[in-house]
């Protein structure tokens, strides 16, 4: 066949095939060219064409790099490797490293050829075999060929020794047990002069230390002096053009030796002592005006920090990092900040000396440097420098970018909470943060601020005046508005009468009308934020008692929300309007100042809440698979599968609805403030009954939650609400002496009793709703050991709907000294036809041991 007539015959040159592929205008044309060429190569392989075997292999490697399958040419690699000539072997080994990997079974066939080539007299063929073995060596090949590679480490040729050292790294990684075979050779090669051999052997020593504890100890005894000599020779050597980079001799060898020194000196005082002097020499003599020098200095600092260095050497290292912070290169400053964070655990005082430079990095234009510097500043804060550092951060808060303000605000708040010893200073800093970046302050931060103000009676007047002035100057910060509104509602008379003035204060003139104006403005400005508006209504209600002349005006403001589409605000407006209009005689006692909040208890609950949030996040996958989630106060969120199935209650065919109410706010401050509200206009759900402020303060039951949509257009007065408008909550004026729970004719029962536990049920019904029953469960511990992690679960037949409220506690005192209570709302959809039935399960811990009890209740009173 005439090759000139067939451009895609096996004799086509590689360059011609590449030219044809590049000339293809579409992917389809390219695939056609590759397909024809592969067909020609297959034909040549089947004909055992030896003349063009190396050319075909070169073409196959190019096709492989384009992403096309070339597995049919693997055996051709082995044939080329088995050839005697260097050109064929070179193409064969190159194809071997590209077309095969260590997982291919075909690779086993090349082991014998590799062994022969490793013993070949031609150093170039030996180099080919070492390169291939270093790239594709498997564990079996490593065991078979390790003796040959170990022997080649002792040859005279520098290039062969270098390649043998690199190949040994692959062998040690694949078979760590072979590390002891290379320890002696590696240590002896550290005396070499050739830099290529040295850098390869140093890398081999590093790998040996990772692979074997025995090798680590051996190298500590036999290689430290050699490493010190290498580093000294390289540092003091004259100009060598073959190794010079920016005026520094072989920085790569510098860095490899320093890393090996760090590995050897870590946790070993003797080895560290041997390298202290040379490290100090490198740290002081290396120039830092070039990037190569900075790389050596950084590695030197890491080595000093990683070994048992002297304190003076560590101070020298930290000073080098301080110089890095003044560098113009952002990368150098970033790695310096990272290293200084690690150095904080080693020598805090030395890092403190560079505090000013670190603070300047917080103001850097690069966002990654700003964030890393802020984290470092946070670590630098202590009792002695907290005030100046906080002042610097707060000052920068005014001009910082909006993207950075959230992180900066969180760190400032954390610093102030953690290190403040003076309450006045704490309040001043928090007021500044609220004024500047109140929209970025998290809820738990301003909750803590309110708790502190509640406990600091001598600073309550100062707080309300400061917040009022801040509110007048900047009323756009959400958290500032909330704290100010709460303080004005609680301490409004202190604001108006300038009570508890401090020496640092100047008197301000604020009338009662001005205080109401501030709350009215906040109410109108935050028309979308349900929480802020609810707090404004509560504050206005309190001011109606503290400032009687403004009562009529406040009543008009409050009444404007009677028709609000948000059910929570509508309910508050109607209730508060009723209090102002109809209960003047008891209003002052009803709206007294809030009791002092227990600060220690709040902090404990806050910490527990944070831990609970983390644990819930971690347990999310298990919850998805059917496990129940524990939430505060002992309430249980049921798994997606019906609890009735879990407890084997599946006798009825009607659908079961076992629902738990919305989790109540997880700290008592939220309960008292009535926050954590649900905007029904957007969420489409009814609000939690526990959020009502009167019910929280008076501890009088809760409103039933309706399942229907709110029909707010029917409500124009409190009288209409008491007529049970469809879809709206039943509002009963508790202050008129009416009781929401009327029927007490049903006797109590002992629902369950064992040697450990006694459960008592009390029953109450709503008038006009015979199918609904409220069950108050009381749990008593009959043993002498406290029960912890107490959890009560219940399941009912499918014609009954059940709702569990959170338990009063998750700990049951021993020997009946107190009890845990929990409410159950039961709706019997077949009332009068079928009686109530319930299966219960109780889990708890006794002395750290998990216990589980369960039973069935069928002795409910008739008529339920």
Buried (B, 14 or more C-beta within 10 A) or exposed (E): EEEEEEBBBBBBEBEEBEEBBEEBEEEEEBBEBBEBBBEBBBEBBEEEBEEBBBBBBBBBBBBBEEEBEBEEBBEBBBBBBBBEEEEBBBBBBBBBBBBBEBEBEBBEBBBEBBBBBBEBEEBEBBBBBBBBBBBBBBEBBBBBBBEBBBEBBEEEBBBBBBBBBBBBBBBBBBBBEBBBBBBEBBBBBBEBEBBBBBBBBBBBBBBBBEBBEEBBBBBBEBBBEBBBEBBBEBBEEEEEEEBBBEEBBBBBBBBBBBBBBBBBBBEBEEBBBBBBEBBBBBBEEBEBEBBBBBBBBBBBBBBBBBBBBBEEBBBBBBBBBBBBBEBEEEBBBBBBBBBBBBBBEBBEEBBBEBBEBBBEBBBBEBEEBBBBBBBBBBBBBEEEEBBEBBEBBBEBBEEBEEEBBBBBBBBBBEBBBEBBEEBBBBBBBBBBBBBBBBBBBEBBBBBBBBBBBBBBEEBBBBBBBBBBBBBBEBBEBBBBBBBBBBBBBBBBBBBBEBBBBEEEEEEBEBEBBBBBBBBBBBBEBBEEBBBBBBBBBBBBBBBBBBBEEBBEBBBEBBBEBBBBEBBBBBBBBBBBBBBBBEBEEEBEEBBEEBEEBBBEEBBEBBEEBEEBEEEBEEBEEEBEEEEBBBBBBBBBEBBEEBBBEBBEBEEBEEEBBBEBBBBBBBBBBBBBBBBBBBBBBEEEBBBBBBBBBBBBBEEBBBBBBBEEBBEBEBBEEBEBBBEEBEBBBBBBBBBEEEEBEEBEEBEEBEBBEEEBBBBBBBBBBBEEEBBBBBBBBBBBBBBEBBBEBBBBBBBBBBBBBBBBBBBBBBBBBBEEEEBBBBBBBBBBBEBEEEBBBBBBBBBBBBEEEEBEBBBEBEEBBEBB
